[in-house]
Amino acid sequence: MATVYFTDLRARPGRSLLDKIEGLLKRVKLGRKVKKNDLAAVKLHFGERGNCAFLRPVYLRTVVDHLRQAGCRPFLTDTNTLYSGSRSDGVSHIGTAVLNGFDYSVVGCPIVIADGVRGGNGVKVPVKGEVLSEVSIARDIIDADALVVVTHFKGHELCGFGGTLKNLGMGCATREGKLVQHSTVGPAINVERCKGCSLCLDYCPANAIKLSNKKATIEGHRCIGCGECILVCPQGAVEIQWNEDQDRFQKKMVEHAAGALSGKEGRAVFLNFLMQISPACDCYPCNDAPLVRDLGILASADPVAVDAASVDLVTQTAGLPGSVVKRTLKAGEDKFRAVYPNIDWNIQLDHAAKLGLGERSYHLVKV
């Protein structure tokens, strides 16, 4: 049974939240998993411009300082987005990261966009997947000696919730890898809701959306299934349409996570921040009200267990009024299925356990 360490958000003089993060890093023995002069990738999401739910840079400074004390050379990293936005190329991506506070003077290390300027700098990694036999992972993730995955845990439009596995699978893939993952998801327009505002046309990277009679239409042969139109539609008129294998997307995401961890056995640590648990990904150019109160931070050497513990804690917590869910959810109700009733997030956990990335059973230790 995997061990997951948990700290709540209570603090006092002499034991701040930053001290508690440091305590978690010590409990997962991060300093023993790295070597002097290791290039240590700290994988996170810098947040889309306009989104304010991303993790505070000062939290990352604590991780960076811990790695430096161990003799490492850390760098913050992410990959470029498939959709058109403020992080779709390496230059804009770094600019957005700095705008959101991830400057060298704040975090104490450089930013490296792991898949290059245009998202094509990758390595084909063989995997023993159910769907895929190889995946395209950002070269600088592969080349790093060690990996610390720092994740803002939240809901997600395509996999129910976004945790460590999503941060690894989607977040470490090249543009090619993201295309492969999203290719099983095809959105459709609810014409009754569509107001013909054309915002989805501006954001579609494949030019797959047209206006006809003041209504948007999606050309299926052009659509790459990135889901960007789902995120930006102010009317909620773009709906996810699953193909005959509803679980295929999540399985491919997890198989990319396996590729990202290839060669990092015993040299990776995972932290989930259960704070400002928004209903959608930080790729959205704004963030909605949280589903539940802030809960704490979890850390583990097991990427499956840390996600399993995170979703269990959210489920066990009563929902907050005024969220995207029209009623206040009770403790014990599945918050993510309430937002995305057609998505079974268990698939990503079960498939990751099947591939040997970790286990769903865990022992929660409060720090």
Steps between C-alpha positions, in 0.01 A plus 500: 500500500639837395561776753351843439598784731243770570516837668203725562517876467511590868807706586655686789809712566802278446302253289379676187351333196843523333647314798236233456584462130864456600387236749319308226808505279704355784244227566505384137882507519542723196859576599587130481342454157730752334876530460738792499493693171182325385286699258168486685183584309225653711188440292208735559230697321582872476134591446338646192495880486189612688483187715575556869466145638858394421736435789676792665862538386619514862394134540727408211785699658484262798538200268783667308688590819468141624650369176781755509586398855531144370753620242265491200455742215121541484292660228126566473339349194183436302415430137322712242127472451325348203237773492554866414562697818766675704714186532490357147867572424811512713545877489140583592503221757796643691347848476179372656691318772688817593179703491350251745793546737737218405799727453857394584513752784193338657550128439880490501551300181448529123197400295551248221212419265560130463381446142672800343383817334222342293421185694679258269814417698418152620612141539304189399485281809386136478222405742313177565161660473161358422444765232848628411841339452692829499439856614654838420644663813674839527875454464596704806276286720677191373845658531446614860661282767218536751138615497287680757137527388316784675129503419203724567226239551172603335223386269565433135276505193635180345608275787276607788780627719849622423767376737849357478416254222357778285801723576725218382299367207373817336750736656816316392389415146609682186244655268497169311437313823214732591345448157516124543334523839221733395416325176230284660303800627283686253289798612163592350297821494169527684331729247230605746763653728731640231471878454737522205754716687789334305734488802558129442622578145774724638627229736477194274859400400377282213258747337236231538215730606289705259198726534191403307172688541649669808570165663836331550560164335795265548651322200577158641772415249698809607436484876800386705298461819704744709196621693594869486159596361341331800698721732440836332132481404316753722166329434609146585387403152798274420452157646736204530402205283669171590564241232423130541794459744414752770806406709752525217609857564579441866692184420714680242564779748620249758718325243668833430549535877680166490725636226576813699610290797716269290853502638391687814438192715580591860583857393157664495280658766142624470318779687131585465375833631132476595442874503256710297360179351344650189268301272716536188862488391742789555520518117173691511560879475315553829408284799157429644407482868646198687295184552612440861703684761879492495612170651879474506801356321589138426835347408603151395744301292195328345316704233190281510462501876540877530217553248283234665546662842428844353172403336393313815560810714297716262218244499495486880466879526173691477465718191498878508187692405519724195713271284426386146294215652146634547454340842726473802660155495516297818804330650537164328363616165727486195573864423660436163223274370256774605680739264574245226238223532613317186863463606613207717828622651563154648629397158821702532578358845421141408697513176802656670496224762468238225808644326697478824535874560376460857205376701164639603521369856691730732583581859436866581749646748429845639808717537 
